[in-house]
Amino acid sequence: MRFAGLSRLQRGLAQLRDEHLVRRRRVLDGAQGAHVILDGRPVVSFCSNDYLGLAADPALTAAAHAALGQCGVGAGAAHLITGHHRFHGDFEAAFARFVGKPAALLFSAGYLANLGVLTSLAGRQGEIFADKLNHASLIDAAQLSGARCHRYRHLDLAQLEGQLAASTAADKLIVSDLVFSMDGDVAPVDALLDLAERYDAWLYLDDAHGFGVLNGGRGGLTERARASERVIYLATLGKAAGVAGAAVAAHADVVDWLVQKARPYVYTTASPPLLAACLTESLRQIEAGDARRARLANHVAHLRAGLADLNVGALLPSDTPIQPLVVGANDDALRLSQALLERGLLVPAIRPPTVPANTARLRISLSAAHSEADLARLVEALRDLA
Ligand SMILES: *Cc1c(COP(=O)(O)O)cnc(C)c1O
């Protein structure tokens, strides 16, 4: 007899194929960068989150080699057992200082940090207020927390205020991407903080795409948000920082609470300490990275000017390195992405459920590692295909 569970799964896969929603992993050889070898062929990549070109930077790889000699490869245990290396602590202190918060905690991934923070700050009695376009990890974290979750329309602060006003929960937690990962737009931090103050809520900001890029690399926090005890800041460290992991910066007692309560911190092996050493070097490069950020800003301006009057889709308003060209239908987005790939340009088609239905798009992400010629090739190809 056939196993029914496997048959159901096979029907599910067939349905995904019919809907053009099957995802496939391309294989990268060599290092991450603007020019990569993918499935054995050279392409210009417009899809990494390595916005500053640090993922294969010689200063970071040198830091990795140096650390390797001192700490080996594995952390060997969780942070609360014997896995907490001096390199982890040194990075946390440097990160907190850089982003202007009293303390910080290093997680192994942004996904885990979001699970840890939301489940520790909002329990079953709490309520979470979340932008509808928040990253999947925040949506999952809200569900796992057991808190009642209200989702407000993207950036609709009037709807958010209505939800806050109606809440009687003691623990309220407003949760938002700071730079939205599929749209590239930026949350109004001070206006969110006004609401957090008025309704006595926490404000948790996920700056996966702003850290390293905005405000001299410090990310999207405003002065007021840095100073506020109720603001908790997340930077992921596998994107502009070029390494891996995520850091939560907050009041020292919030960090202490997370060390006690955040299960994705407590019950997982610490990340390899050599990565923390790389991250400390990455912070130095980010702090000294004005030239990289200026290059990136030039690339953004160049792309937007070049595609301003294009008729295959709409470039969403964005000043960040995330430049989405919304096409609409899944197969149109796929076809365009395929045609670009035939010209050696890798731009991913992003489809539902990652983005809302009928907003399939090319998600162009730019990096300081791109050259002007790379940008010119992309603009020319898109104009040609239009
Ligand atoms: C990438 C991303 C995450 C997850 O971070 P990882 O370190 O990759 O697990 C969380 N939030 C947002 C907004 C992201 O874009």
The ligand as a Tripos MOL2 file, in Angstrom:
@<TRIPOS>MOLECULE
LIG
   15    15     1     0     0
SMALL
NO_CHARGES

@<TRIPOS>ATOM
      1 C1         16.8740   38.3050    6.7310 C.3       1 LIG1
      2 C2         15.9020   38.8270    7.7170 C.ar      1 LIG1
      3 C3         15.7390   38.2380    8.9660 C.ar      1 LIG1
      4 C4         16.4060   36.9290    9.3290 C.3       1 LIG1
      5 O1         17.7380   37.1070    9.5890 O.3       1 LIG1
      6 P1         18.7260   35.8640    9.4430 P.3       1 LIG1
      7 O2         19.9360   36.2760   10.1640 O.co2     1 LIG1
      8 O3         18.9300   35.6850    7.9720 O.co2     1 LIG1
      9 O4         18.0380   34.6880   10.0690 O.co2     1 LIG1
     10 C5         14.9120   38.8460    9.8800 C.ar      1 LIG1
     11 N1         14.2460   39.9770    9.5740 N.ar      1 LIG1
     12 C6         14.3370   40.5490    8.3570 C.ar      1 LIG1
     13 C7         13.5810   41.7970    8.0800 C.3       1 LIG1
     14 C8         15.1740   39.9920    7.3910 C.ar      1 LIG1
     15 O5         15.2530   40.5350    6.1870 O.3       1 LIG1
@<TRIPOS>BOND
     1     1     2 1
     2     2     3 ar
     3     2    14 ar
     4     3     4 1
     5     3    10 ar
     6     4     5 1
     7     5     6 1
     8     6     7 2
     9     6     8 1
    10     6     9 1
    11    10    11 ar
    12    11    12 ar
    13    12    13 1
    14    12    14 ar
    15    14    15 1
@<TRIPOS>SUBSTRUCTURE
     1 LIG1         1 GROUP 0 **** ****
